[in-house]
Amino acid sequence: MRDLPSRRLDTRIKRVWRLSALIVVVLVLLAALITLIGIAAGVVSELGSTQERDTAFVVFYSIGAGLLAAGLLAAVAFVLVIPRLRYLRWRFEVYEEDIEIYRGILWRRRIVIPLVRVQNVDTKQGPVMRASGLASFTVATAAGEHEIPGLPVPEADELRERVAILARIAQEDV
Amino acid sequence: MPDASSTQDAPLASTLTHDGAIAPGRHRIHPSYIITSAARVFLTLFISAVVGGISSLYALAESLQQSDSIIMLIVVGGILLVFVIILGIVVLVSWLYYRRFSWEITESDIHIYSGIFMKQQVHIPFYRVQSIDFNAGLIERLLGVVRLKIETAGGSSNKGVLIPALKLGEAEALRAEAFSRKHVQASAAAASADKADGQALSAPSLPRESGVKGALHEIENAGSALRGVFAGDYQESTRVEYEYGLSLKELLLSAVSSDTIPVYFLLVLGALSQAPPFLQLVVPEFSMGSYLSQALEASLPYLVAAVAVVMLVVVVLAFLRTAISYGGFKARRRGGRIEVERGLLSRQYKGVAIGRVQAVQVRQGLIRRLMGYAQLKLLTIDSADASNSQQNSVPQLAHGMVVHPFVKAAQVDAILSGLLPEFDGRPSLGQLCGLVPRALRRSFMRRFLFPMLAAGAALLTVALLVPPLMPAEFRKFTDWALLALVAVFCVASAVCLVGSVLWYRHAGYAYNRSMLVVRQGAFSIETHIVPRRKLQWSATLQNPFQRLGGLASIMTCTAAGIGGTRLVLRDLTLEAATGFLEWTRPQGARPGLSGAAVSADKDSRPLSG
């Protein structure tokens, strides 16, 4: 029986995950706040007496504060904690005849992709990844694809070439 | 090669040559297309118009009763005129489509030219053809005409291509021709890859005048290496090796045990709820109030009779549906393909190449399991098909191919080895390994405790929050409703509890050198048989609870369906799951590395089949 895979991703992937998570959290928070301000403006303009307006202001300020707090919490979780844990848990290995991935923080999955089943391989780079000099490596089978997200560009290219050759050697039809 | 713009000048020569082969040149579809297509479109329009306008028709009729007969005549005449005009347009469009549609077989592909305003040309190389299926509606069956659908190799971007009306004989000739041409191309490609010179084996260099069948003979004579391979293949692809049908008794039983019976109950009830307004329409003095009070006054025997009638209607409906979709069912093995034809009124001829069969599913619904019967289905690679929605009225057949709707569980092995000898050598059901007792605890948590805790919490919230909000006069009603909810909750928990134990008892798996068998299910059981070489990728999964108990789930993915199908079995021991994962590695099944024995879970008990 084989050991768990041991190869890790590049440490810079943590930065990529953090940045992407931060962008998403900020965008969602902004959208929520803008919606809230819109609703608040609509409601307040409908209200007549100053007393009612004051209550409405209190309600909306507390909702806004709650949103900000939730955003902060999400930022701490998704930007600070989860990328680190995910990085610690992410392992992979490319063997002669298969690729193995082991990942997941709470729900752990260990995936084996035989190279004979690989239909195509490619490397991708988003803007954030490019800024960090990383690329993600994807293997596709006839039933979905798997991604190894953070590899230095030369390493990802080399992996792509190697897997493509190995897969061609081992190719059968579906 | 004729110019593409002169599509309307399709030849008048007959499609088939005297020896039954497809003649060269372009061919029109059967003229019955004009009638069948127009009828289909017009009926759809008509039905939607009637359904949509039934109340306005009624209002119209009412107002007409009070007005002059001349106005009535004008209105009725106007409606008729509109229908006639629509019918005329529909027929005209169908006729134009018929005029502009032609198809042709060349050495390398099937060409289809179509389109009234937007001219369209589709070329399908033979080697891309995966399946050629026929469908025939009622009118088409009377005329001996079928719709022919060509499916190309998988993927969501590859849609099927339709030739909407062909004589059955032409369709069969086209199918035979296409598959033998596919063999030629495949073996020619193989041969030219073997020999560097590849002497004149490629199909396009052949003379067209002799017809495609002639071209086949030419190819057969062209290279000695090729002829041997090809001749053998061609003989095989036409001989039926195994065939079976469905007896009337099986058809009847399969209808009665259908899983869709509850759906029919709902349908009948829905139709009944529509009855009062309908009666009101027919009998104006009919009123809902008197109907209800009469119903309440009716004594028990009437109610019982009503229930019995509903049951009878449901069973008859279910039988009709099964009889219509599975009447005259036949499945056969012919060479490298499995073919199924079925349907009493409209008929389907479906075939699949063995290479596309990814797994076999044996499904036993609750009633069928108690009767000792099962449904047998091939899970195949499907391609997305735009025309599927209107042609496949039976949703359960949209994916995969049912090769036996109702088979005795004891006969599954015999049928499979006749139809799919490639799946022989699988572990038998008697060899399945069950799960360890820890898995029962997990099954209990997963199927009973968690859902019931969630439902219970929801119920409690509703019980505490809703009644105070209700006005006093509704209190009695809410009390009853809550009581009913609690009763449903109790029944559901009992069902879940039984289900969790049943799931544990039924779950099992086995694998040997070449095959994986997984069985699971609580009330209805599904067994999947998957050849090892069809597994695309596999995984073991562990959630926190499973980690505490040293358990893991196994997941494996085949290319069946569109974009893959997953098969998951939960709660094996971690060692067993890892052992399975090792087996899925390319070197995993080689003797000496991990052995070829049936999987053995250290502390598992054998399951009886």
Boltz contact constraints between the chains, C-beta under 6 A:
constraints:
  - contact:
      token1: [A, 1]
      token2: [B, 582]
      max_distance: 6.0
  - contact:
      token1: [A, 97]
      token2: [B, 586]
      max_distance: 6.0
  - contact:
      token1: [A, 97]
      token2: [B, 587]
      max_distance: 6.0
  - contact:
      token1: [A, 98]
      token2: [B, 585]
      max_distance: 6.0
  - contact:
      token1: [A, 106]
      token2: [B, 544]
      max_distance: 6.0
  - contact:
      token1: [A, 107]
      token2: [B, 543]
      max_distance: 6.0
  - contact:
      token1: [A, 108]
      token2: [B, 542]
      max_distance: 6.0
  - contact:
      token1: [A, 109]
      token2: [B, 539]
      max_distance: 6.0
  - contact:
      token1: [A, 109]
      token2: [B, 541]
      max_distance: 6.0
  - contact:
      token1: [A, 110]
      token2: [B, 539]
      max_distance: 6.0
  - contact:
      token1: [A, 110]
      token2: [B, 540]
      max_distance: 6.0
  - contact:
      token1: [A, 111]
      token2: [B, 539]
      max_distance: 6.0
  - contact:
      token1: [A, 112]
      token2: [B, 538]
      max_distance: 6.0
  - contact:
      token1: [A, 112]
      token2: [B, 581]
      max_distance: 6.0
  - contact:
      token1: [A, 112]
      token2: [B, 584]
      max_distance: 6.0
  - contact:
      token1: [A, 112]
      token2: [B, 585]
      max_distance: 6.0
  - contact:
      token1: [A, 113]
      token2: [B, 537]
      max_distance: 6.0
  - contact:
      token1: [A, 114]
      token2: [B, 586]
      max_distance: 6.0
  - contact:
      token1: [A, 116]
      token2: [B, 586]
      max_distance: 6.0
  - contact:
      token1: [A, 117]
      token2: [B, 536]
      max_distance: 6.0
  - contact:
      token1: [A, 141]
      token2: [B, 536]
      max_distance: 6.0
  - contact:
      token1: [A, 141]
      token2: [B, 537]
      max_distance: 6.0
  - contact:
      token1: [A, 142]
      token2: [B, 536]
      max_distance: 6.0
  - contact:
      token1: [A, 142]
      token2: [B, 559]
      max_distance: 6.0
  - contact:
      token1: [A, 143]
      token2: [B, 536]
      max_distance: 6.0
  - contact:
      token1: [A, 143]
      token2: [B, 557]
      max_distance: 6.0
  - contact:
      token1: [A, 143]
      token2: [B, 559]
      max_distance: 6.0
  - contact:
      token1: [A, 143]
      token2: [B, 564]
      max_distance: 6.0
  - contact:
      token1: [A, 144]
      token2: [B, 564]
      max_distance: 6.0
  - contact:
      token1: [A, 174]
      token2: [B, 559]
      max_distance: 6.0
